[in-house]
């Protein structure tokens, strides 16, 4: 089905985008820099991609196209909540420690996305 293929392609997109964000964040952290507007914009784009993929996943679940293991949706939920959690935890600050937190969040998301490939 084409929607399953779109869901899978979006997973690849989110994975690659997360890798880029983690590398970008690590470079900024190592250069002793904090968050900037362009990074914030990319964080928002990442979250929109994740939410769109999640909405598509929910639709596929409702129509009966479920993954092999029931843990698959849990990884998606944690991935979708990672960036908002970091934002709330840091209270929207833009300093160097917050840059590290976003970098670690993207690394965590990479691991979760790779895990969903195994469970689904």
Short mmCIF file of the C-alpha atoms (twelve columns), coordinates in Angstrom:
data_MODEL
# 
_entry.id   MODEL 
# 
loop_
_atom_site.group_PDB 
_atom_site.id 
_atom_site.type_symbol 
_atom_site.label_atom_id 
_atom_site.label_alt_id 
_atom_site.label_comp_id 
_atom_site.label_asym_id 
_atom_site.label_seq_id 
_atom_site.Cartn_x 
_atom_site.Cartn_y 
_atom_site.Cartn_z 
_atom_site.pdbx_PDB_model_num 
ATOM 1   C CA . UNK A 1   0.000  0.000  0.000  1 
ATOM 2   C CA . UNK A 2   1.281  3.459  -0.847 1 
ATOM 3   C CA . UNK A 3   0.644  4.946  2.621  1 
ATOM 4   C CA . UNK A 4   2.852  2.305  4.219  1 
ATOM 5   C CA . UNK A 5   5.599  3.271  1.764  1 
ATOM 6   C CA . UNK A 6   5.146  6.974  2.565  1 
ATOM 7   C CA . UNK A 7   5.341  6.158  6.294  1 
ATOM 8   C CA . UNK A 8   8.585  4.246  5.713  1 
ATOM 9   C CA . UNK A 9   10.077 7.027  3.558  1 
ATOM 10  C CA . UNK A 10  9.177  9.597  6.190  1 
ATOM 11  C CA . UNK A 11  11.016 7.453  8.744  1 
ATOM 12  C CA . UNK A 12  14.118 7.639  6.553  1 
ATOM 13  C CA . UNK A 13  13.667 11.389 6.186  1 
ATOM 14  C CA . UNK A 14  13.320 11.903 9.937  1 
ATOM 15  C CA . UNK A 15  16.354 9.681  10.543 1 
ATOM 16  C CA . UNK A 16  18.569 11.599 8.112  1 
ATOM 17  C CA . UNK A 17  17.277 14.942 9.368  1 
ATOM 18  C CA . UNK A 18  18.034 13.873 12.951 1 
ATOM 19  C CA . UNK A 19  21.573 12.847 11.991 1 
ATOM 20  C CA . UNK A 20  22.135 16.256 10.408 1 
ATOM 21  C CA . UNK A 21  20.693 18.015 13.464 1 
ATOM 22  C CA . UNK A 22  22.858 15.977 15.845 1 
ATOM 23  C CA . UNK A 23  26.010 16.757 13.859 1 
ATOM 24  C CA . UNK A 24  25.082 20.437 13.583 1 
ATOM 25  C CA . UNK A 25  24.361 20.587 17.317 1 
ATOM 26  C CA . UNK A 26  27.599 18.801 18.216 1 
ATOM 27  C CA . UNK A 27  29.631 21.205 16.086 1 
ATOM 28  C CA . UNK A 28  27.937 24.216 17.681 1 
ATOM 29  C CA . UNK A 29  28.484 22.767 21.158 1 
ATOM 30  C CA . UNK A 30  32.155 22.025 20.516 1 
ATOM 31  C CA . UNK A 31  32.611 25.583 19.227 1 
ATOM 32  C CA . UNK A 32  31.112 26.806 22.520 1 
ATOM 33  C CA . UNK A 33  28.005 28.182 20.823 1 
ATOM 34  C CA . UNK A 34  24.358 28.069 21.816 1 
ATOM 35  C CA . UNK A 35  21.164 27.814 19.813 1 
ATOM 36  C CA . UNK A 36  20.366 30.297 17.042 1 
ATOM 37  C CA . UNK A 37  17.253 31.060 15.041 1 
ATOM 38  C CA . UNK A 38  18.156 28.770 12.169 1 
ATOM 39  C CA . UNK A 39  18.643 25.827 14.546 1 
ATOM 40  C CA . UNK A 40  15.313 26.591 16.237 1 
ATOM 41  C CA . UNK A 41  13.641 26.582 12.830 1 
ATOM 42  C CA . UNK A 42  15.185 23.225 11.990 1 
ATOM 43  C CA . UNK A 43  14.002 21.846 15.358 1 
ATOM 44  C CA . UNK A 44  10.465 22.925 14.492 1 
ATOM 45  C CA . UNK A 45  10.736 21.316 11.057 1 
ATOM 46  C CA . UNK A 46  11.969 18.091 12.668 1 
ATOM 47  C CA . UNK A 47  9.028  18.041 15.071 1 
ATOM 48  C CA . UNK A 48  6.538  18.695 12.257 1 
ATOM 49  C CA . UNK A 49  8.009  15.808 10.256 1 
ATOM 50  C CA . UNK A 50  7.787  13.520 13.285 1 
ATOM 51  C CA . UNK A 51  4.195  14.518 14.029 1 
ATOM 52  C CA . UNK A 52  3.163  14.052 10.398 1 
ATOM 53  C CA . UNK A 53  4.744  10.619 10.332 1 
ATOM 54  C CA . UNK A 54  3.068  9.785  13.643 1 
ATOM 55  C CA . UNK A 55  -0.331 10.890 12.370 1 
ATOM 56  C CA . UNK A 56  0.128  8.700  9.324  1 
ATOM 57  C CA . UNK A 57  1.149  5.822  11.603 1 
ATOM 58  C CA . UNK A 58  -1.988 6.280  13.710 1 
ATOM 59  C CA . UNK A 59  -4.106 6.205  10.562 1 
ATOM 60  C CA . UNK A 60  -2.396 3.014  9.390  1 
ATOM 61  C CA . UNK A 61  -2.988 1.478  12.825 1 
ATOM 62  C CA . UNK A 62  -6.696 2.398  12.693 1 
ATOM 63  C CA . UNK A 63  -7.191 0.828  9.259  1 
ATOM 64  C CA . UNK A 64  -5.551 -2.366 10.481 1 
ATOM 65  C CA . UNK A 65  -2.042 -2.091 9.036  1 
ATOM 66  C CA . UNK A 66  -0.223 -2.702 12.306 1 
ATOM 67  C CA . UNK A 67  3.485  -3.402 12.846 1 
ATOM 68  C CA . UNK A 68  4.674  -6.866 13.800 1 
ATOM 69  C CA . UNK A 69  5.382  -5.845 17.382 1 
ATOM 70  C CA . UNK A 70  3.245  -3.708 19.655 1 
ATOM 71  C CA . UNK A 71  6.262  -1.781 20.969 1 
ATOM 72  C CA . UNK A 72  6.684  0.053  17.633 1 
ATOM 73  C CA . UNK A 73  4.177  2.834  18.505 1 
ATOM 74  C CA . UNK A 74  5.883  3.420  21.853 1 
ATOM 75  C CA . UNK A 75  9.132  4.314  20.088 1 
ATOM 76  C CA . UNK A 76  7.220  6.750  17.889 1 
ATOM 77  C CA . UNK A 77  5.545  8.391  20.876 1 
ATOM 78  C CA . UNK A 78  8.845  8.822  22.726 1 
ATOM 79  C CA . UNK A 79  10.452 10.223 19.580 1 
ATOM 80  C CA . UNK A 80  7.624  12.743 19.152 1 
ATOM 81  C CA . UNK A 81  7.897  13.864 22.774 1 
ATOM 82  C CA . UNK A 82  11.712 14.162 22.923 1 
ATOM 83  C CA . UNK A 83  12.073 17.681 21.496 1 
ATOM 84  C CA . UNK A 84  9.118  19.228 23.375 1 
ATOM 85  C CA . UNK A 85  10.474 17.648 26.567 1 
ATOM 86  C CA . UNK A 86  13.885 19.253 26.051 1 
ATOM 87  C CA . UNK A 87  12.230 22.611 25.320 1 
ATOM 88  C CA . UNK A 88  10.163 22.478 28.515 1 
ATOM 89  C CA . UNK A 89  13.103 21.200 30.552 1 
ATOM 90  C CA . UNK A 90  15.384 24.001 29.353 1 
ATOM 91  C CA . UNK A 91  12.617 26.622 29.516 1 
ATOM 92  C CA . UNK A 92  13.515 27.699 25.979 1 
ATOM 93  C CA . UNK A 93  16.999 28.921 26.894 1 
ATOM 94  C CA . UNK A 94  19.580 29.155 24.110 1 
ATOM 95  C CA . UNK A 95  22.913 28.726 25.897 1 
ATOM 96  C CA . UNK A 96  25.641 26.145 25.319 1 
ATOM 97  C CA . UNK A 97  24.314 23.515 27.786 1 
ATOM 98  C CA . UNK A 98  20.947 23.577 26.026 1 
ATOM 99  C CA . UNK A 99  22.726 22.986 22.716 1 
ATOM 100 C CA . UNK A 100 24.157 19.807 24.219 1 
ATOM 101 C CA . UNK A 101 20.700 18.735 25.415 1 
ATOM 102 C CA . UNK A 102 19.206 19.097 21.945 1 
ATOM 103 C CA . UNK A 103 22.158 17.230 20.453 1 
ATOM 104 C CA . UNK A 104 21.666 14.368 22.901 1 
ATOM 105 C CA . UNK A 105 17.918 14.397 22.203 1 
ATOM 106 C CA . UNK A 106 18.571 14.017 18.480 1 
ATOM 107 C CA . UNK A 107 21.025 11.181 19.175 1 
ATOM 108 C CA . UNK A 108 18.358 9.481  21.294 1 
ATOM 109 C CA . UNK A 109 15.857 9.960  18.481 1 
ATOM 110 C CA . UNK A 110 18.284 8.376  16.015 1 
ATOM 111 C CA . UNK A 111 18.482 5.321  18.246 1 
ATOM 112 C CA . UNK A 112 14.706 5.147  18.612 1 
ATOM 113 C CA . UNK A 113 14.135 5.511  14.879 1 
ATOM 114 C CA . UNK A 114 16.638 2.762  14.131 1 
ATOM 115 C CA . UNK A 115 14.879 0.592  16.715 1 
ATOM 116 C CA . UNK A 116 11.511 1.161  15.024 1 
ATOM 117 C CA . UNK A 117 13.006 -0.223 11.817 1 
ATOM 118 C CA . UNK A 118 13.682 -3.470 13.689 1 
ATOM 119 C CA . UNK A 119 10.231 -3.673 15.313 1 
ATOM 120 C CA . UNK A 120 8.160  -2.776 12.308 1 
# 
